[in-house]
Amino acid sequence: MSKLVAFAAIQGGYNIVSKAEGIYKRALETYGGSQKLEFPNTAYYLPIIYSLTGIKVTDLDSAKKPLEFARRLLPPHIKKDYHLPYLGPLLDAGMAALFAEEIVEAIRYVEDPDFYQPELEDPDVDNGKIWLGAADDAIMRKRGVEFVDGTAPGFAAIVGAAPDAATAKLIAEEYQQKNLYVFMAANQSGTTFTEQLLEADVQIGWNTRLVPFGPDISAAVFALGFANRAGMSFGGIQPGDYKKQLKYQKDRIFAFVNALGDVNAEWAANAAGAINWGFPTIADTDIPEVLPTGVCTYEHVVANVPHEQMTSKSIEVRGLKVTVSKVDIPMAYGPAFEGERVRKDDLFIEMGGGKTQCTELCKMTDMNAIEDGKVIVVGPNVKDAKKGDKFPLGIYVEVAGREMQADFEPILERQIHHLINYIQGVMHIGQRDISWIRVGDGAMEKGFTLEHLGVVLHAKLHQDFGGILDKVQVTLYTKEKDVDELTKRARAEYKIRDERIENMTDETTDIFYSCTLCQSFAPSHVCVVSPERTGLCGAYNWMDCKASNQINPTGPNQPVEKGEVLDPKLGQFKGVNDFVFKASRQTIDHYNFYSLVYDPMTTCGCCECIAAVLPACNGVMTVHRDYTGMTPCGMKFSTLAGTVGGGASTPGFVGHSKYNITQRKFILGDGGLLRMVWMPKSLKEEIRERLLKRGEELGVPDLVDRIADETVGLTEDEILPFLQEKKHPALTMDPIM
């Protein structure tokens, strides 16, 4: 490799560390050593430093040690008589730069707390802020799952700016169509890739996978920190185990750097740091290349890549396999557009959302009753609409197939949400009879019509469910009378479906189903799904797994013979134990379905909720991943996920879905739902109706109001008086431990 690039990276490392030392000294003089340092609403302290060294940076005093470590990592400047291989010093200089920059960014949060602002979820509200900074825990959990299930095959970290806004838009949309995330940092000649996208009217943010971390090169630490947090949370890698962490990144997080514009010494240092992760750099300028393999899978640094080849070359160099769905519509299509917002100013027409009725129904029918690929619009079409119009809409999908079963209808129906959302310029919220669709000006300008909804559903249902489907026909109703009739029929169907799964029990079912989808991140984790214990991610119930197995018999959802019942109270089965032992690579030889105290099921970072024992309250608490606050067990959700995730069976803790809370077998071996003494208020309200129903079944109809939440307290001592006042049943039960 070139001495030039090694020298540039080492010089950049010196510059960055020296600059950080100055910023640190000024902050220490201004705020004092006890000044708290953190990335707000995140666990894992400063995650690059913590994951690779085990050092917990909590304040300015504790930041001194990693900053000194960064200084010691810097190798000598390469001189004429410096004969050591250049790659080692280059990697050390890059790591030193990243440690220093992480401290700089933490200090920025102290000095300018409003610099980074989270984006708002409301599609009609914009806080006017560009830079997002560190991904908070709720985002990390939600987006991290996409790297687990393959929805997001990897990410491109773009530093600098393209020659113009049109080129930036071209590169960004190509990555979006290939389903990758784009993490953006650093400016080039006073502008940034992010600002170029805004100039080109491209919507940025986590929802569109175009993430503007910050305007400076130091913001690159947010991208690498995100990757390391995923390693700790989903992969179960212990802080300080740098060898395992960096190997995990190379093997499981498919990322790379695109350097756009002239690469200065500080950029070179950051690129060198990324090589430690196995992430190569692909540049559009004439920089010294590092082509032999050593750390990255293929080349380390590739230069002079034309912009029109940037995405394809980057994917090739990283060794990433990308499958792109082709759908015959004039708009771009792919998962990267799923979270795209259509705001009021950009809104052309909308359907549902409380303004009109919008209902979705999927039904199996006879093979001869429908015509494959036929899309029928009954009523006015959008080509007749004016900006601001509101339509009722009924989406009726009829499917037929030799392997099709009525049990698969709700699974197919559930696909409508994300398949429509994948259309660029179209926003879909909700499901069943509470759906809401917005179509933006951009989609209309490209020629959107209602028929395109049918085209998408036909193409994607065939592509994703071809093993059970032979025909798909879609009818779209836009007359109020027709939509009301479909809604009445749909609600009757929903009721029948809900009762069918509710009436199934583990006792009357001999076959459960595995889910090993998350083993890409948590190799020893094996989820087994039964009728009364849904998958802990919340995405799979027993019916879903059955359908998945029918569609893909060699996939992650395999039938598991329940076998001999070893413990009916705790929920342990010989057939399940045998399967888990094999599927976990001989790591886990048994677990219990219905307990968190005694050998609970393994947990991975994808879980919707984590339950934990609260000994002083003789009960349990649970917290969902959208809640970022402290809990009575003394840990936030992400800390819990990092502690018990990664495929471990951890007595006293267990991951589970939201729906599982109100299933009859929920922690039955520990006393069941009557043990629940605390959960976040937002979760309690979300499942209130089911909690009321389950409380009545258990003889405590007001159980939901006896459960404490964060408004009552955040410690066991704070919530215990409330539980005593409400006479919570957990207080009179046998000791939980």
Helices and strands as residue ranges (DSSP letters): H 3-31, H 47-53, H 60-73, H 87-111, H 137-149, E 155-160, H 165-177, E 181-185, E 187-188, E 191-192, H 193-199, G 206-208, E 210-214, G 217-219, H 220-233, H 242-252, E 255-260, H 265-276, E 281-283, E 301-302, G 307-309, H 310-318, G 335-337, G 344-346, E 347-352, E 358-364, G 367-369, E 375-378, G 382-384, E 389-391, E 393-400, G 406-408, H 409-421, E 426-429, E 436-440, H 441-445, H 451-465, E 471-477, H 480-502, E 511-515, G 517-520, E 527-529, H 542-551, E 559-561, E 565-567, E 572-573, H 574-583, E 609-614, G 615-617, E 619-624, H 637-644, E 653-656, G 659-662, G 668-670, G 672-675, E 676-678, H 681-686, H 688-697, H 703-706, H 716-725, G 729-732
